Amino acid sequence: MSEREVDSLYFSVKGNPRLLPELEVLEGPIYLLKALMPIRRISKITIFQWLGYYSHVEEFLASMKLAMVPITRLGFIDDVPVGTGWIGIGWIGITKRLQSTPAFSTLKELRVVKLFRMAVYNRPKIGDVFPSNPPFDFLHFDALERFEFTHNTGVRHAPPPANVDKWLIFHQMHRLTAWRELSPSLHTVLLWGSVIS
């Protein structure tokens, strides 16, 4: 859907209260979400990211403050290629900035699916996925109950569980209690299918 088509949809929805009146879940590019969140009762959103999405981030964050209902579930389908310097930065950056919006106290679920375009024998590096240090400093939310990260190539191509464990131990995040220091309500954390307990 092009930005022009989104504009057309926006004016149609805004001008006709009977069009999509029950819309609660919306998945799409960030410019679609930012257009419809302030005019429909959307509480669950999934952002499709790609190179160039960042030109709409400011408007998206502003629309979060104007949402008709609290945002309780946020997902990212991250299609930013490895090697561009943007992997991880986009969704982590947006998530950090959500802490200055009402989502800080309403967001209950955060799910990230990273699309890797690589040979199935080539596993993604953990540091490519969580490039910030400390790696989970974006998870400061009052009501967050669930955080999940996975990628499209499936668990069988995920980093080996032993590597994930070592990495979590290095960052002192191998116990759920450490995650709760960031978000006290967290009760479910899944990384590549592994449950943090």
TALINLIN-V752331 format. One record per helix or strand of 3 or more residues. SS is the DSSP state (2 for helix, 1 for strand). FROM is the first residue (numbers start at 1). TO is the last residue. If there is no record, write none. Layout:
# TALINLIN-V752331
SS | FROM | TO
SS | FROM | TO
This chain:
# TALINLIN-V752331
2 | 3 | 15
1 | 25 | 29
2 | 30 | 36
1 | 44 | 49
2 | 53 | 65
1 | 73 | 78
2 | 89 | 100
2 | 103 | 106
1 | 109 | 114
2 | 126 | 129
1 | 146 | 151
2 | 155 | 157
2 | 161 | 170
2 | 176 | 182
1 | 188 | 191
